Amino acid sequence: MKPVSELLSKREGTLWHVRPDDSVFAALQLLAEYEVGALMVMEGGRLVGVLSERDYTRKVALQGRSSKDTKVADIMTAQVLTVTPSTGTRACMALMSERKIRHLPVVDKGMVLGMISIRDIMDDIIASHEATIAQLETYIQS
């Protein structure tokens, strides 16, 4: 498998994020607009949390709270697991599976570079398997 820096290099470099004092409703609008399942929570250029659809469903919807009156800081996951650009995709997949999470921010020397999702990892695995199959078919046919 490859380092996550290669997965990030395929993107436009956008750091989709919200601020802790933003409303959950505003965050939900961004999740829908960007068609993603999580956003980084940034304050002063620093990663302070992650807000996911799971946070919303468990901490707002199921508790009968209002997304317009609730702040991101009230429901975000503050203890964020991160990886470095050199972390391999296999290690990321193991971490995600072990911790039951779907998103990992990528941080290098305190600088947030982006976030990868389980979908990114799965797309990489599928592409790798397809390349291996193609190589094997070529080898067998020659």
N, CA, C and O atoms as a GROMACS GRO file, in nm:
protein
  568
    1MET      N    1   0.084  -0.119   0.000
    1MET     CA    2   0.000   0.000   0.000
    1MET      C    3   0.089   0.125   0.000
    1MET      O    4   0.210   0.117   0.023
    2LYS      N    5   0.029   0.236  -0.026
    2LYS     CA    6   0.103   0.360  -0.041
    2LYS      C    7   0.084   0.452   0.080
    2LYS      O    8  -0.005   0.430   0.162
    3PRO      N    9   0.168   0.555   0.090
    3PRO     CA   10   0.148   0.653   0.198
    3PRO      C   11   0.026   0.741   0.169
    3PRO      O   12  -0.008   0.762   0.053
    4VAL      N   13  -0.038   0.791   0.274
    4VAL     CA   14  -0.159   0.872   0.254
    4VAL      C   15  -0.130   1.003   0.181
    4VAL      O   16  -0.222   1.065   0.127
    5SER      N   17  -0.005   1.045   0.179
    5SER     CA   18   0.029   1.167   0.104
    5SER      C   19  -0.009   1.152  -0.044
    5SER      O   20  -0.046   1.249  -0.109
    6GLU      N   21   0.001   1.029  -0.097
    6GLU     CA   22  -0.037   1.006  -0.236
    6GLU      C   23  -0.188   1.018  -0.255
    6GLU      O   24  -0.234   1.065  -0.360
    7LEU      N   25  -0.264   0.976  -0.156
    7LEU     CA   26  -0.410   0.991  -0.165
    7LEU      C   27  -0.448   1.138  -0.162
    7LEU      O   28  -0.536   1.182  -0.237
    8LEU      N   29  -0.382   1.216  -0.076
    8LEU     CA   30  -0.412   1.358  -0.067
    8LEU      C   31  -0.370   1.434  -0.193
    8LEU      O   32  -0.433   1.534  -0.230
    9SER      N   33  -0.265   1.387  -0.258
    9SER     CA   34  -0.216   1.459  -0.377
    9SER      C   35  -0.315   1.454  -0.492
    9SER      O   36  -0.306   1.535  -0.585
   10LYS      N   37  -0.411   1.362  -0.489
   10LYS     CA   38  -0.512   1.350  -0.594
   10LYS      C   39  -0.626   1.451  -0.576
   10LYS      O   40  -0.713   1.462  -0.662
   11ARG      N   41  -0.625   1.523  -0.466
   11ARG     CA   42  -0.731   1.619  -0.437
   11ARG      C   43  -0.687   1.760  -0.471
   11ARG      O   44  -0.570   1.784  -0.504
   12GLU      N   45  -0.781   1.852  -0.463
   12GLU     CA   46  -0.753   1.992  -0.493
   12GLU      C   47  -0.685   2.063  -0.377
   12GLU      O   48  -0.645   2.179  -0.391
   13GLY      N   49  -0.670   1.998  -0.263
   13GLY     CA   50  -0.604   2.059  -0.149
   13GLY      C   51  -0.697   2.139  -0.060
   13GLY      O   52  -0.651   2.214   0.026
   14THR      N   53  -0.827   2.124  -0.079
   14THR     CA   54  -0.922   2.197   0.002
   14THR      C   55  -0.931   2.136   0.142
   14THR      O   56  -0.944   2.015   0.158
   15LEU      N   57  -0.924   2.222   0.242
   15LEU     CA   58  -0.940   2.177   0.380
   15LEU      C   59  -1.081   2.214   0.425
   15LEU      O   60  -1.104   2.325   0.474
   16TRP      N   61  -1.173   2.123   0.409
   16TRP     CA   62  -1.310   2.151   0.447
   16TRP      C   63  -1.320   2.148   0.598
   16TRP      O   64  -1.287   2.048   0.663
   17HIS      N   65  -1.366   2.260   0.653
   17HIS     CA   66  -1.369   2.269   0.798
   17HIS      C   67  -1.477   2.367   0.845
   17HIS      O   68  -1.532   2.445   0.767
   18VAL      N   69  -1.505   2.360   0.974
   18VAL     CA   70  -1.593   2.454   1.042
   18VAL      C   71  -1.519   2.504   1.165
   18VAL      O   72  -1.413   2.454   1.201
   19ARG      N   73  -1.578   2.605   1.228
   19ARG     CA   74  -1.522   2.658   1.352
   19ARG      C   75  -1.604   2.604   1.470
   19ARG      O   76  -1.720   2.569   1.453
   20PRO      N   77  -1.545   2.596   1.587
   20PRO     CA   78  -1.618   2.544   1.703
   20PRO      C   79  -1.745   2.620   1.736
   20PRO      O   80  -1.841   2.562   1.786
   21ASP      N   81  -1.747   2.751   1.706
   21ASP     CA   82  -1.865   2.831   1.741
   21ASP      C   83  -1.970   2.836   1.629
   21ASP      O   84  -2.072   2.902   1.644
   22ASP      N   85  -1.945   2.767   1.518
   22ASP     CA   86  -2.046   2.756   1.412
   22ASP      C   87  -2.163   2.670   1.462
   22ASP      O   88  -2.146   2.586   1.550
   23SER      N   89  -2.279   2.693   1.406
   23SER     CA   90  -2.394   2.610   1.443
   23SER      C   91  -2.381   2.473   1.375
   23SER      O   92  -2.320   2.459   1.269
   24VAL      N   93  -2.438   2.374   1.438
   24VAL     CA   94  -2.439   2.240   1.379
   24VAL      C   95  -2.515   2.244   1.247
   24VAL      O   96  -2.479   2.173   1.153
   25PHE      N   97  -2.619   2.326   1.238
   25PHE     CA   98  -2.696   2.337   1.115
   25PHE      C   99  -2.606   2.383   1.001
   25PHE      O  100  -2.613   2.328   0.891
   26ALA      N  101  -2.523   2.484   1.025
   26ALA     CA  102  -2.431   2.532   0.922
   26ALA      C  103  -2.333   2.422   0.881
   26ALA      O  104  -2.300   2.410   0.763
   27ALA      N  105  -2.288   2.344   0.977
   27ALA     CA  106  -2.198   2.233   0.948
   27ALA      C  107  -2.268   2.127   0.862
   27ALA      O  108  -2.208   2.072   0.770
   28LEU      N  109  -2.394   2.099   0.894
   28LEU     CA  110  -2.471   2.002   0.815
   28LEU      C  111  -2.486   2.049   0.671
   28LEU      O  112  -2.481   1.969   0.577
   29GLN      N  113  -2.505   2.179   0.653
   29GLN     CA  114  -2.516   2.233   0.518
   29GLN      C  115  -2.386   2.210   0.439
   29GLN      O  116  -2.390   2.179   0.320
   30LEU      N  117  -2.272   2.227   0.507
   30LEU     CA  118  -2.144   2.203   0.440
   30LEU      C  119  -2.124   2.055   0.410
   30LEU      O  120  -2.074   2.020   0.302
   31LEU      N  121  -2.161   1.969   0.503
   31LEU     CA  122  -2.152   1.825   0.478
   31LEU      C  123  -2.229   1.788   0.352
   31LEU      O  124  -2.180   1.712   0.268
   32ALA      N  125  -2.349   1.842   0.339
   32ALA     CA  126  -2.432   1.814   0.222
   32ALA      C  127  -2.371   1.875   0.095
   32ALA      O  128  -2.366   1.810  -0.010
   33GLU      N  129  -2.325   2.000   0.105
   33GLU     CA  130  -2.268   2.068  -0.011
   33GLU      C  131  -2.145   1.996  -0.064
   33GLU      O  132  -2.130   1.979  -0.185
   34TYR      N  133  -2.057   1.954   0.026
   34TYR     CA  134  -1.932   1.888  -0.015
   34TYR      C  135  -1.948   1.738  -0.034
   34TYR      O  136  -1.856   1.670  -0.080
   35GLU      N  137  -2.066   1.685   0.003
   35GLU     CA  138  -2.093   1.542  -0.007
   35GLU      C  139  -1.988   1.459   0.067
   35GLU      O  140  -1.930   1.365   0.012
   36VAL      N  141  -1.965   1.498   0.194
   36VAL     CA  142  -1.870   1.427   0.280
   36VAL      C  143  -1.939   1.389   0.410
   36VAL      O  144  -2.046   1.441   0.442
   37GLY      N  145  -1.877   1.300   0.484
   37GLY     CA  146  -1.936   1.253   0.609
   37GLY      C  147  -1.877   1.317   0.733
   37GLY      O  148  -1.923   1.291   0.844
   38ALA      N  149  -1.773   1.400   0.716
   38ALA     CA  150  -1.710   1.463   0.831
   38ALA      C  151  -1.636   1.590   0.789
   38ALA      O  152  -1.592   1.603   0.674
   39LEU      N  153  -1.623   1.680   0.883
   39LEU     CA  154  -1.548   1.804   0.863
   39LEU      C  155  -1.449   1.821   0.977
   39LEU      O  156  -1.476   1.781   1.090
   40MET      N  157  -1.335   1.879   0.946
   40MET     CA  158  -1.242   1.913   1.053
   40MET      C  159  -1.293   2.039   1.122
   40MET      O  160  -1.355   2.125   1.060
   41VAL      N  161  -1.267   2.049   1.251
   41VAL     CA  162  -1.303   2.167   1.327
   41VAL      C  163  -1.172   2.240   1.355
   41VAL      O  164  -1.083   2.189   1.424
   42MET      N  165  -1.162   2.362   1.300
   42MET     CA  166  -1.037   2.438   1.308
   42MET      C  167  -1.061   2.568   1.384
   42MET      O  168  -1.167   2.630   1.374
   43GLU      N  169  -0.959   2.607   1.459
   43GLU     CA  170  -0.964   2.734   1.531
   43GLU      C  171  -0.825   2.795   1.525
   43GLU      O  172  -0.728   2.738   1.575
   44GLY      N  173  -0.817   2.911   1.463
   44GLY     CA  174  -0.688   2.978   1.450
   44GLY      C  175  -0.585   2.894   1.375
   44GLY      O  176  -0.467   2.895   1.410
   45GLY      N  177  -0.629   2.822   1.272
   45GLY     CA  178  -0.539   2.739   1.194
   45GLY      C  179  -0.499   2.609   1.261
   45GLY      O  180  -0.414   2.535   1.211
   46ARG      N  181  -0.560   2.581   1.374
   46ARG     CA  182  -0.526   2.461   1.453
   46ARG      C  183  -0.643   2.364   1.454
   46ARG      O  184  -0.758   2.406   1.469
   47LEU      N  185  -0.615   2.235   1.440
   47LEU     CA  186  -0.717   2.132   1.446
   47LEU      C  187  -0.759   2.112   1.591
   47LEU      O  188  -0.677   2.078   1.677
   48VAL      N  189  -0.888   2.132   1.618
   48VAL     CA  190  -0.938   2.115   1.756
   48VAL      C  191  -1.044   2.006   1.767
   48VAL      O  192  -1.088   1.972   1.877
   49GLY      N  193  -1.084   1.949   1.651
   49GLY     CA  194  -1.184   1.843   1.656
   49GLY      C  195  -1.226   1.798   1.518
   49GLY      O  196  -1.180   1.849   1.416
   50VAL      N  197  -1.316   1.700   1.518
   50VAL     CA  198  -1.378   1.651   1.396
   50VAL      C  199  -1.527   1.641   1.422
   50VAL      O  200  -1.569   1.596   1.529
   51LEU      N  201  -1.606   1.684   1.326
   51LEU     CA  202  -1.751   1.673   1.335
   51LEU      C  203  -1.797   1.578   1.226
   51LEU      O  204  -1.772   1.602   1.108
   52SER      N  205  -1.864   1.471   1.265
   52SER     CA  206  -1.910   1.372   1.169
   52SER      C  207  -2.062   1.359   1.173
   52SER      O  208  -2.128   1.406   1.266
   53GLU      N  209  -2.115   1.295   1.071
   53GLU     CA  210  -2.258   1.265   1.070
   53GLU      C  211  -2.295   1.184   1.193
   53GLU      O  212  -2.404   1.200   1.249
   54ARG      N  213  -2.205   1.098   1.235
   54ARG     CA  214  -2.229   1.016   1.354
   54ARG      C  215  -2.243   1.103   1.479
   54ARG      O  216  -2.329   1.077   1.563
   55ASP      N  217  -2.159   1.206   1.491
   55ASP     CA  218  -2.171   1.300   1.603
   55ASP      C  219  -2.309   1.364   1.604
   55ASP      O  220  -2.374   1.375   1.708
   56TYR      N  221  -2.354   1.405   1.484
   56TYR     CA  222  -2.484   1.469   1.474
   56TYR      C  223  -2.596   1.374   1.516
   56TYR      O  224  -2.680   1.410   1.599
   57THR      N  225  -2.597   1.255   1.460
   57THR     CA  226  -2.709   1.165   1.490
   57THR      C  227  -2.714   1.126   1.636
   57THR      O  228  -2.823   1.115   1.694
   58ARG      N  229  -2.600   1.106   1.697
   58ARG     CA  230  -2.598   1.061   1.836
   58ARG      C  231  -2.612   1.173   1.938
   58ARG      O  232  -2.667   1.152   2.047
   59LYS      N  233  -2.564   1.291   1.904
   59LYS     CA  234  -2.558   1.399   2.004
   59LYS      C  235  -2.658   1.511   1.981
   59LYS      O  236  -2.674   1.599   2.066
   60VAL      N  237  -2.725   1.509   1.867
   60VAL     CA  238  -2.827   1.611   1.839
   60VAL      C  239  -2.960   1.542   1.811
   60VAL      O  240  -3.055   1.555   1.888
   61ALA      N  241  -2.967   1.469   1.702
   61ALA     CA  242  -3.094   1.409   1.659
   61ALA      C  243  -3.154   1.318   1.765
   61ALA      O  244  -3.272   1.331   1.798
   62LEU      N  245  -3.074   1.227   1.818
   62LEU     CA  246  -3.127   1.131   1.916
   62LEU      C  247  -3.155   1.193   2.053
   62LEU      O  248  -3.230   1.136   2.133
   63GLN      N  249  -3.096   1.308   2.079
   63GLN     CA  250  -3.118   1.375   2.208
   63GLN      C  251  -3.221   1.487   2.198
   63GLN      O  252  -3.245   1.558   2.295
   64GLY      N  253  -3.282   1.502   2.081
   64GLY     CA  254  -3.385   1.603   2.064
   64GLY      C  255  -3.336   1.746   2.070
   64GLY      O  256  -3.413   1.837   2.101
   65ARG      N  257  -3.208   1.768   2.041
   65ARG     CA  258  -3.154   1.903   2.040
   65ARG      C  259  -3.181   1.969   1.906
   65ARG      O  260  -3.213   1.902   1.808
   66SER      N  261  -3.168   2.098   1.901
   66SER     CA  262  -3.185   2.174   1.777
   66SER      C  263  -3.049   2.197   1.712
   66SER      O  264  -2.956   2.246   1.776
   67SER      N  265  -3.038   2.162   1.584
   67SER     CA  266  -2.911   2.182   1.514
   67SER      C  267  -2.882   2.331   1.493
   67SER      O  268  -2.766   2.369   1.476
   68LYS      N  269  -2.985   2.414   1.493
   68LYS     CA  270  -2.963   2.557   1.475
   68LYS      C  271  -2.916   2.624   1.604
   68LYS      O  272  -2.850   2.728   1.600
   69ASP      N  273  -2.951   2.566   1.719
   69ASP     CA  274  -2.913   2.623   1.848
   69ASP      C  275  -2.791   2.558   1.911
   69ASP      O  276  -2.741   2.606   2.013
   70THR      N  277  -2.742   2.450   1.852
   70THR     CA  278  -2.629   2.377   1.909
   70THR      C  279  -2.502   2.415   1.835
   70THR      O  280  -2.500   2.423   1.712
   71LYS      N  281  -2.396   2.439   1.910
   71LYS     CA  282  -2.267   2.475   1.851
   71LYS      C  283  -2.187   2.349   1.819
   71LYS      O  284  -2.202   2.246   1.886
   72VAL      N  285  -2.104   2.358   1.718
   72VAL     CA  286  -2.018   2.247   1.678
   72VAL      C  287  -1.935   2.198   1.797
   72VAL      O  288  -1.918   2.078   1.816
   73ALA      N  289  -1.883   2.292   1.876
   73ALA     CA  290  -1.800   2.256   1.991
   73ALA      C  291  -1.872   2.165   2.090
   73ALA      O  292  -1.808   2.088   2.161
   74ASP      N  293  -2.004   2.175   2.095
   74ASP     CA  294  -2.082   2.096   2.190
   74ASP      C  295  -2.092   1.948   2.152
   74ASP      O  296  -2.119   1.864   2.237
   75ILE      N  297  -2.071   1.918   2.025
   75ILE     CA  298  -2.090   1.778   1.983
   75ILE      C  299  -1.970   1.718   1.910
   75ILE      O  300  -1.970   1.598   1.883
   76MET      N  301  -1.870   1.798   1.877
   76MET     CA  302  -1.757   1.747   1.799
   76MET      C  303  -1.678   1.644   1.880
   76MET      O  304  -1.686   1.639   2.003
   77THR      N  305  -1.603   1.564   1.808
   77THR     CA  306  -1.508   1.473   1.871
   77THR      C  307  -1.380   1.552   1.890
   77THR      O  308  -1.313   1.588   1.794
   78ALA      N  309  -1.347   1.577   2.016
   78ALA     CA  310  -1.231   1.662   2.046
   78ALA      C  311  -1.100   1.583   2.053
   78ALA      O  312  -0.994   1.637   2.023
   79GLN      N  313  -1.108   1.458   2.091
   79GLN     CA  314  -0.988   1.375   2.099
   79GLN      C  315  -0.966   1.310   1.962
   79GLN      O  316  -1.008   1.197   1.938
   80VAL      N  317  -0.900   1.382   1.874
   80VAL     CA  318  -0.887   1.342   1.735
   80VAL      C  319  -0.761   1.259   1.714
   80VAL      O  320  -0.651   1.296   1.756
   81LEU      N  321  -0.780   1.146   1.649
   81LEU     CA  322  -0.666   1.065   1.605
   81LEU      C  323  -0.621   1.122   1.471
   81LEU      O  324  -0.704   1.152   1.385
   82THR      N  325  -0.491   1.136   1.455
   82THR     CA  326  -0.437   1.188   1.329
   82THR      C  327  -0.329   1.093   1.278
   82THR      O  328  -0.279   1.008   1.351
   83VAL      N  329  -0.296   1.109   1.152
   83VAL     CA  330  -0.186   1.035   1.091
   83VAL      C  331  -0.095   1.136   1.021
   83VAL      O  332  -0.132   1.251   1.001
   84THR      N  333   0.023   1.090   0.985
   84THR     CA  334   0.118   1.175   0.913
   84THR      C  335   0.110   1.141   0.764
   84THR      O  336   0.053   1.039   0.727
   85PRO      N  337   0.168   1.226   0.680
   85PRO     CA  338   0.165   1.197   0.536
   85PRO      C  339   0.233   1.065   0.500
   85PRO      O  340   0.198   1.004   0.399
   86SER      N  341   0.328   1.021   0.580
   86SER     CA  342   0.401   0.897   0.549
   86SER      C  343   0.331   0.772   0.601
   86SER      O  344   0.375   0.661   0.572
   87THR      N  345   0.222   0.787   0.676
   87THR     CA  346   0.150   0.671   0.725
   87THR      C  347   0.093   0.593   0.607
   87THR      O  348   0.034   0.652   0.516
   88GLY      N  349   0.110   0.464   0.609
   88GLY     CA  350   0.061   0.380   0.500
   88GLY      C  351  -0.089   0.361   0.507
   88GLY      O  352  -0.150   0.369   0.613
   89THR      N  353  -0.148   0.335   0.391
   89THR     CA  354  -0.292   0.316   0.387
   89THR      C  355  -0.336   0.194   0.466
   89THR      O  356  -0.444   0.193   0.525
   90ARG      N  357  -0.254   0.090   0.469
   90ARG     CA  358  -0.287  -0.030   0.546
   90ARG      C  359  -0.293   0.002   0.696
   90ARG      O  360  -0.381  -0.046   0.767
   91ALA      N  361  -0.197   0.082   0.743
   91ALA     CA  362  -0.196   0.122   0.885
   91ALA      C  363  -0.319   0.208   0.916
   91ALA      O  364  -0.378   0.195   1.024
   92CYS      N  365  -0.357   0.293   0.823
   92CYS     CA  366  -0.477   0.376   0.842
   92CYS      C  367  -0.601   0.288   0.852
   92CYS      O  368  -0.687   0.310   0.937
   93MET      N  369  -0.609   0.190   0.763
   93MET     CA  370  -0.725   0.101   0.765
   93MET      C  371  -0.732   0.025   0.897
   93MET      O  372  -0.840   0.009   0.953
   94ALA      N  373  -0.619  -0.021   0.947
   94ALA     CA  374  -0.617  -0.093   1.075
   94ALA      C  375  -0.660  -0.002   1.189
   94ALA      O  376  -0.736  -0.043   1.276
   95LEU      N  377  -0.613   0.123   1.189
   95LEU     CA  378  -0.650   0.219   1.292
   95LEU      C  379  -0.799   0.251   1.287
   95LEU      O  380  -0.866   0.256   1.390
   96MET      N  381  -0.850   0.272   1.168
   96MET     CA  382  -0.992   0.301   1.152
   96MET      C  383  -1.078   0.184   1.199
   96MET      O  384  -1.180   0.203   1.266
   97SER      N  385  -1.037   0.066   1.165
   97SER     CA  386  -1.112  -0.054   1.206
   97SER      C  387  -1.108  -0.072   1.358
   97SER      O  388  -1.210  -0.098   1.421
   98GLU      N  389  -0.990  -0.059   1.414
   98GLU     CA  390  -0.972  -0.077   1.559
   98GLU      C  391  -1.051   0.026   1.640
   98GLU      O  392  -1.113  -0.008   1.740
   99ARG      N  393  -1.048   0.150   1.596
   99ARG     CA  394  -1.113   0.259   1.670
   99ARG      C  395  -1.256   0.287   1.624
   99ARG      O  396  -1.324   0.373   1.681
  100LYS      N  397  -1.302   0.214   1.522
  100LYS     CA  398  -1.438   0.230   1.468
  100LYS      C  399  -1.465   0.374   1.423
  100LYS      O  400  -1.567   0.434   1.456
  101ILE      N  401  -1.370   0.426   1.346
  101ILE     CA  402  -1.384   0.562   1.291
  101ILE      C  403  -1.374   0.554   1.140
  101ILE      O  404  -1.325   0.456   1.084
  102ARG      N  405  -1.421   0.659   1.073
  102ARG     CA  406  -1.424   0.660   0.927
  102ARG      C  407  -1.340   0.770   0.865
  102ARG      O  408  -1.326   0.777   0.743
  103HIS      N  409  -1.283   0.857   0.948
  103HIS     CA  410  -1.208   0.971   0.896
  103HIS      C  411  -1.082   0.994   0.980
  103HIS      O  412  -1.084   0.980   1.102
  104LEU      N  413  -0.972   1.028   0.912
  104LEU     CA  414  -0.846   1.057   0.980
  104LEU      C  415  -0.784   1.184   0.922
  104LEU      O  416  -0.749   1.188   0.804
  105PRO      N  417  -0.770   1.288   1.004
  105PRO     CA  418  -0.696   1.405   0.957
  105PRO      C  419  -0.548   1.370   0.938
  105PRO      O  420  -0.492   1.290   1.013
  106VAL      N  421  -0.489   1.430   0.838
  106VAL     CA  422  -0.347   1.411   0.809
  106VAL      C  423  -0.276   1.538   0.852
  106VAL      O  424  -0.304   1.647   0.802
  107VAL      N  425  -0.182   1.523   0.946
  107VAL     CA  426  -0.113   1.638   1.006
  107VAL      C  427   0.037   1.616   0.996
  107VAL      O  428   0.087   1.506   1.022
  108ASP      N  429   0.109   1.720   0.958
  108ASP     CA  430   0.255   1.714   0.949
  108ASP      C  431   0.314   1.832   1.025
  108ASP      O  432   0.296   1.947   0.986
  109LYS      N  433   0.384   1.802   1.133
  109LYS     CA  434   0.448   1.905   1.216
  109LYS      C  435   0.350   2.013   1.257
  109LYS      O  436   0.382   2.132   1.252
  110GLY      N  437   0.231   1.973   1.298
  110GLY     CA  438   0.130   2.065   1.345
  110GLY      C  439   0.046   2.129   1.236
  110GLY      O  440  -0.051   2.200   1.266
  111MET      N  441   0.081   2.106   1.111
  111MET     CA  442   0.007   2.166   0.999
  111MET      C  443  -0.091   2.063   0.942
  111MET      O  444  -0.052   1.951   0.907
  112VAL      N  445  -0.218   2.102   0.934
  112VAL     CA  446  -0.321   2.012   0.880
  112VAL      C  447  -0.313   2.013   0.728
  112VAL      O  448  -0.320   2.118   0.664
  113LEU      N  449  -0.298   1.893   0.671
  113LEU     CA  450  -0.286   1.880   0.525
  113LEU      C  451  -0.414   1.837   0.458
  113LEU      O  452  -0.434   1.862   0.339
  114GLY      N  453  -0.502   1.772   0.534
  114GLY     CA  454  -0.626   1.723   0.478
  114GLY      C  455  -0.683   1.612   0.564
  114GLY      O  456  -0.638   1.588   0.676
  115MET      N  457  -0.782   1.543   0.509
  115MET     CA  458  -0.842   1.433   0.583
  115MET      C  459  -0.873   1.321   0.484
  115MET      O  460  -0.921   1.345   0.373
  116ILE      N  461  -0.844   1.199   0.526
  116ILE     CA  462  -0.878   1.084   0.443
  116ILE      C  463  -0.994   1.009   0.507
  116ILE      O  464  -1.015   1.015   0.629
  117SER      N  465  -1.068   0.941   0.424
  117SER     CA  466  -1.183   0.865   0.473
  117SER      C  467  -1.163   0.718   0.441
  117SER      O  468  -1.075   0.680   0.365
  118ILE      N  469  -1.246   0.637   0.500
  118ILE     CA  470  -1.243   0.494   0.471
  118ILE      C  471  -1.270   0.471   0.322
  118ILE      O  472  -1.219   0.376   0.263
  119ARG      N  473  -1.349   0.558   0.262
  119ARG     CA  474  -1.375   0.548   0.117
  119ARG      C  475  -1.246   0.566   0.038
  119ARG      O  476  -1.222   0.493  -0.059
  120ASP      N  477  -1.162   0.662   0.079
  120ASP     CA  478  -1.033   0.681   0.012
  120ASP      C  479  -0.947   0.556   0.021
  120ASP      O  480  -0.884   0.515  -0.077
  121ILE      N  481  -0.946   0.496   0.138
  121ILE     CA  482  -0.867   0.375   0.159
  121ILE      C  483  -0.921   0.261   0.073
  121ILE      O  484  -0.844   0.190   0.008
  122MET      N  485  -1.052   0.243   0.072
  122MET     CA  486  -1.112   0.136  -0.007
  122MET      C  487  -1.088   0.158  -0.156
  122MET      O  488  -1.060   0.062  -0.228
  123ASP      N  489  -1.099   0.281  -0.204
  123ASP     CA  490  -1.072   0.309  -0.345
  123ASP      C  491  -0.928   0.272  -0.381
  123ASP      O  492  -0.902   0.219  -0.488
  124ASP      N  493  -0.834   0.301  -0.289
  124ASP     CA  494  -0.695   0.267  -0.311
  124ASP      C  495  -0.675   0.116  -0.315
  124ASP      O  496  -0.601   0.066  -0.400
  125ILE      N  497  -0.738   0.044  -0.225
  125ILE     CA  498  -0.726  -0.102  -0.222
  125ILE      C  499  -0.782  -0.162  -0.350
  125ILE      O  500  -0.721  -0.252  -0.409
  126ILE      N  501  -0.898  -0.114  -0.393
  126ILE     CA  502  -0.960  -0.166  -0.516
  126ILE      C  503  -0.870  -0.139  -0.636
  126ILE      O  504  -0.850  -0.228  -0.719
  127ALA      N  505  -0.816  -0.019  -0.646
  127ALA     CA  506  -0.728   0.016  -0.758
  127ALA      C  507  -0.603  -0.073  -0.756
  127ALA      O  508  -0.556  -0.118  -0.861
  128SER      N  509  -0.550  -0.097  -0.639
  128SER     CA  510  -0.432  -0.182  -0.626
  128SER      C  511  -0.463  -0.325  -0.669
  128SER      O  512  -0.385  -0.387  -0.740
  129HIS      N  513  -0.578  -0.376  -0.626
  129HIS     CA  514  -0.617  -0.512  -0.665
  129HIS      C  515  -0.642  -0.522  -0.816
  129HIS      O  516  -0.604  -0.621  -0.878
  130GLU      N  517  -0.705  -0.421  -0.874
  130GLU     CA  518  -0.731  -0.422  -1.018
  130GLU      C  519  -0.599  -0.420  -1.096
  130GLU      O  520  -0.587  -0.487  -1.199
  131ALA      N  521  -0.502  -0.344  -1.049
  131ALA     CA  522  -0.371  -0.338  -1.116
  131ALA      C  523  -0.302  -0.475  -1.107
  131ALA      O  524  -0.243  -0.521  -1.205
  132THR      N  525  -0.311  -0.538  -0.992
  132THR     CA  526  -0.250  -0.671  -0.975
  132THR      C  527  -0.316  -0.773  -1.067
  132THR      O  528  -0.248  -0.854  -1.130
  133ILE      N  529  -0.448  -0.768  -1.076
  133ILE     CA  530  -0.521  -0.861  -1.164
  133ILE      C  531  -0.480  -0.838  -1.310
  133ILE      O  532  -0.458  -0.934  -1.384
  134ALA      N  533  -0.471  -0.714  -1.350
  134ALA     CA  534  -0.432  -0.682  -1.487
  134ALA      C  535  -0.291  -0.734  -1.516
  134ALA      O  536  -0.266  -0.789  -1.624
  135GLN      N  537  -0.200  -0.717  -1.422
  135GLN     CA  538  -0.063  -0.767  -1.440
  135GLN      C  539  -0.062  -0.919  -1.450
  135GLN      O  540   0.008  -0.975  -1.534
  136LEU      N  541  -0.138  -0.985  -1.367
  136LEU     CA  542  -0.145  -1.131  -1.371
  136LEU      C  543  -0.205  -1.181  -1.501
  136LEU      O  544  -0.158  -1.280  -1.557
  137GLU      N  545  -0.309  -1.115  -1.549
  137GLU     CA  546  -0.370  -1.154  -1.677
  137GLU      C  547  -0.272  -1.137  -1.791
  137GLU      O  548  -0.266  -1.222  -1.880
  138THR      N  549  -0.196  -1.028  -1.791
  138THR     CA  550  -0.095  -1.004  -1.893
  138THR      C  551   0.012  -1.112  -1.886
  138THR      O  552   0.055  -1.163  -1.990
  139TYR      N  553   0.055  -1.146  -1.767
  139TYR     CA  554   0.157  -1.248  -1.748
  139TYR      C  555   0.108  -1.384  -1.797
  139TYR      O  556   0.182  -1.456  -1.865
  140ILE      N  557  -0.015  -1.418  -1.764
  140ILE     CA  558  -0.071  -1.547  -1.803
  140ILE      C  559  -0.087  -1.556  -1.954
  140ILE      O  560  -0.064  -1.662  -2.013
  141GLN      N  561  -0.126  -1.447  -2.018
  141GLN     CA  562  -0.149  -1.447  -2.163
  141GLN      C  563  -0.020  -1.444  -2.244
  141GLN      O  564  -0.021  -1.474  -2.364
  142SER      N  565   0.089  -1.409  -2.181
  142SER     CA  566   0.216  -1.399  -2.258
  142SER      C  567   0.293  -1.528  -2.260
  142SER      O  568   0.400  -1.534  -2.321
   0.00000   0.00000   0.00000
